[in-house]
Amino acid sequence: MDEIDKTYSKIDTVNTKVRQTEVAATTNQLALTKANVQIHTLLVIASNYYQSVWIQIKE
């Protein structure tokens, strides 16, 4: 019976590690998504700035 308890304990430990890995992966995915949004925002700002400068040069 002791071996069964040890086996279940090991399974619980592995399950906990898998859940922690999933949480870390989700956190990393959220950070990547946030970075992509920030990059997109910077590109839009740069594009708008370029267009406004170009309009001023044309005038």
Secondary structure, 3 states (H helix, E strand, C coil): CHHHHHHHHHHHHHHHHHHHHHHHHHHHHHHHHHHHHHHHHHHHHHHHHHHHHHHHHHC
